Amino acid sequence: MPLFLNDADVKYLMSMSDCVDVMEDAFNQAGDGKVWNRPRSRIRMPRGFHHLMAAYLAGSEVFGLKTYTSFRSGTRFTTMLYDSNNGDLLAMVQGPRIGQLRTGAVTGVATKHMSRANSSTVGIIGAGFQSRGQIEGVCAVRDIVSAKIFDVSEENAQKMADEIGDSLGAQTLVAGSAEEAVTDVDIIITMTTARTPVLLGDWLKEGQHINAAGSNHWIRQEVDDNVIRKADRIVADSIEDAQIESGDLLFPIERGRVMWSAIRELSDVVCGHITGRESDQEITLFESQGVAITDVAAANFVYRKAMDAGLGQELPLDA
């Protein structure tokens, strides 16, 4: 029978370090041509949205889909995992933690390959739920000693700073502005729903790495055109998805600031087809949209761990 796994199960079964390894493997499979990824589709309704994305990982012999709804009452996530040999439903995984893990872990993979090896300081713009996963992912691959956080809500920024200091052991500071948050740091994270840029290229310095993870809709643009112009290397988790949804890239490309041919995929970096950075002076940019191969890979890991541990609830369904 298929397993039902809830948020508590996911928290128990998968750590951020686990998830970084799982994401690395997923992008390795992508680089070897062993995955099929369906870009996110959205249905708009009078009071909310339905989102759907799907993927097949040949190397793991699984396929699946993630479906989630966004309404005023909240956002609800469900990932369905199937056996690619016979089509059997293996698991249904619900809750926000698995998405927070995979989003942060993908940023961790990008940071591992694209930031300077001695990076130790982080500046974060945005202090929401997903921002916590972002800093977790970065701390899983770099020895972070300090983090500066800015949010339009100083209360939210302070709450996140307290949590990071307690759980990750990094020195934390609430910044008074977005510019202050990213000044003199090695790694920059943007995780907002902003429709106009919150990160300006004029603030950047040589050697910084940027993870732009909030702009997964064409109407949103977290980084300005000058960031795109200054970046020596731009990498996306999926160019196909970015061509549909990345406002960070679509707007500057329309204005002639950059061409799609100059942008590469994270799978190329992970597989070693290209390097994430060529010198300590380069400015590197990772554009994260969120792709289904990562959801399916994470669900598969949690399912296998649950089977080994005897956890989860059996669903009274034909597989």
N, C-alpha and C positions, 0 to 999 in steps of 0.2 A: 504494500500500500504506500502511496505517497505520503511524505511527511509535511506537517505544518510547523514552521519555525517562526517564533515571534521575536520582538525586539530584544527581550531579555536573553533568549537563546543566542542571538547574534553577538551580543555583548560578551557573553561567556565564552563563545567558541572562537571568536576571531579578534586578534589584536591588530593594531595598526602595522606593526612589523610584519605580521602574517600577510596582511593585505597588500603591502608594498611588494612583497615577493610574488604574490598572485598576479598583481597588475603587471609586473615586469615580465612574467611568463606570458600573459595575454598579449602584450605588445610584441613579444618575441614571436609568438604564433602569427600575429598580424604581419610582421615583417617577412615571415617565411611563406606568406600567402595561404595560411591555414585557417583563416577566419572569414566569415561573411557578416557584414554589419549593415543593418537597416537604419538609416537616419530617423531621428525623432519625427513623428507626425503629431499634429495637435488638432483637436476639435474644439472650437469655441462655442459655448452655449450661453444663454442669457445670464446665467449666474455663476459660470465657472468654466474650467477647461478640463479636457481629458487628453492625456499625453501617452504615446505608445512608442516603444522602441524594441528592436529584436536583434538577435545575433546567433550565429552558429560557430562554435569552436571545434574544428575538426580534430585538433590534437588532443582535446579533452573529451571528445565524443559526447558532447552535450550541445543543446541549443535551448533558447528560451526567450522570454520577453519580460520587459518591465512595463507595467502600466501604473500611472498615477493620476490622481485627480486634484485639481486646485480650485477650492471654493472658499468663500469667506470663512467658513467654519474650520478650515485647515486644509492641509495637503496629506493625502494618504497614498502609501506606496505598496505595491505588491510585485514580486518577481516570481515568475513561473519557470521552473527548470525541468527539462526533458532529456531523456536518453536518445541520442541521435541514431542508435542502432535499431531501435524498435518503436520509437515515438512515445514510450511510456512517460507519464508524468512522474517525476521524481520528488519534487518538493515545491511548496508554496512558501515564500519567505516574505513576511510583512514587517513594516516599520521603517522608521527613518534612519536608524543607525547604520544599516548596511550601505545606504547611499552616502552617508557622511563619511564612512570608512573608505569606500571606493573613490570618492571624489578627492579626499585628502591624500590617499595613497597614490593616485595618478600624479598629483602635484609632487608628491615625494619622489616618484620615479623621474619626473622631469627635472626636479631640483638636483637629484643625484647625478644626472648626466649633463646638466647645463650650467649649474652654478660652480663657482670656484671651490676647490676641494677644502680650502681653509675657511669657508664662509661660516660665520658664527653669530651674526646679528640679523634680525628680521624686523621689517616694518609692515604692519597690517592695516589696510583700510577696509573697515567693515567689521562688526563684532557680533554677527548673528550666529545661528546654529552651525552653518557650514564653515564659518571662519575657524571654529574650534578644530574641525577636522583638518583644515589646511595647515594649521600650525603643528598639529600632531604628525601629519605626514612629513613636513619639513624636519621636525625634530627626530624622526625615525631614520633619516639619512645624513644629517649634519649635526655636529656638536654645537647646538645653539645655546649661547650663554645669556642673551638678552633679546627682548622683543618690545617694540613700541606699537601701540594700538591706537587707532583713531576711529571714531564712529560719530555720526551726527548726534547720537545720544551718549553723552558723557557717562551716564549711569550704566549703559550697556557695555561701554568700553572698560569701565572700572570692574564690572562684574567678570568680564572675560579675563582681564589682567589678573584678578585674584585667583581665578580657576587655573590659569596657565602656571602661575607661580607655585601653586599648591601641587598640581599634578605632574608638571613637566620639569619643575626645578629651574626654570629660566627666570632671570631678573626681568620684571615687567614694568612698563611705564605707560601711562595714558598720555598720548600726545594731544596738543591743543589744536592741531590742524593736520590735514592730510600731508602737507608738505613737510611738517616736522616729523611725521611718522616715517617718511621714506628717506630723510636726510641722513647720510653717513651710515647706511645699513648695507649689508651684503645682498640680502634677499628681500624682495618686495612681493607682497601678496595683495591682490584686490579681490574682494568677495562682497560685492554689493549688487543692488538692483538698479543702479543709477542709469539714467538715460542720457546723461551728459558726463563728459570725462571727469573722473576724480583723481586721475594720475596724469601729470603733465610732463612732457619730455624735458622741459627746462629744469626740472628738479633732479634729473638723473646724473649719475657720475659713472666714470669708467669702471668696468668690472662687475656691475650689478646684474643680478638675474631677477626677472619679473615673472611671477605666476599670475596671469589675469584669468580668474576663474568664475567671475560672476556674470559675464556677458554672453548668455546662451540664448539670446533672442535678438533678431535683427534690429529692433528698436532701441537696444541698449548699447552704450559705448562707454566703457570704463576708462580707457586710455585714449589720449588725444593723438592726432596725426603725427605730432612731433615725437612721441614715443615710438611709433612705427618707423619713422624716418631714422631715428637714432639707433634702433636695434640692429646689431650686426647679424644676428641669426633669429629668425622667427620660426617657431615650430608649433603645430597644432596637433591635438589628439586625433583629429580626422579632418582632412581638407574637404571631403564631401559634405560633412556636417557644417563646417565653417562657412562654406559657400552658400548655405541656406540660412544660417542663424547668427553668425558672428558679426555683430555690429562693430566690434573693435576693428575688424578687417574690411568688412563690406564698405563702410563709409570712406576710409582712406583709399581703398582700391578704386572706388568710383571717382574719387578726386585725383587719381593718378599718382598717389604717394608711393604705392608699392604694387607689384604684380603677383598674381597667384603663383607664378613660376618661381618666385623667390622664397616661397613658404614650403617647409617640409613637414613630414609627419613624424610623430614621436616614435612610431615603430621603426623608422629608418635609423633613428638615433640609438634606440635600444639594441637593435640588431648589429650595430656597428657599420651600417652602410655610409653614415656620415657621423661626424663628431658633434657633440652638443655645444662645444665652444672650442675655439682654436687658440685662444690666449687669455691671460688673466685681465686683459684690458677690454675685451669685448663686452658689450651689453647684449644680453640674451633675453628673449621673450617667449614664454610658453602660453599659448591660447587654449584654454580648456573649455570644451563644449559639453562634455559628458557623453560617452558612447556606450552602446549596449553591450559590447564585448566585455566591458569591465563589470557590468551588472551580472551577466551570466557567469563570468569567472568567479566573482565573489560568492554568488549563490551556490555554485558548485563546491567551493571550498567549505562553506558552512554546512552544506548537506553531507559531505563526506565525513567531516568531523562529528556531526550529530549522529551519523550511523555508527561510527566507532565508539561514541560515548553513550549510546542508547538514549539520546535525548530527542525531543520533539514529540509531536502528537500525530499519530497515524490518522489519516483522513479516510473515512469510509467511502472511498471512490474507487471505481475501476481505474487502474493506471492508464 
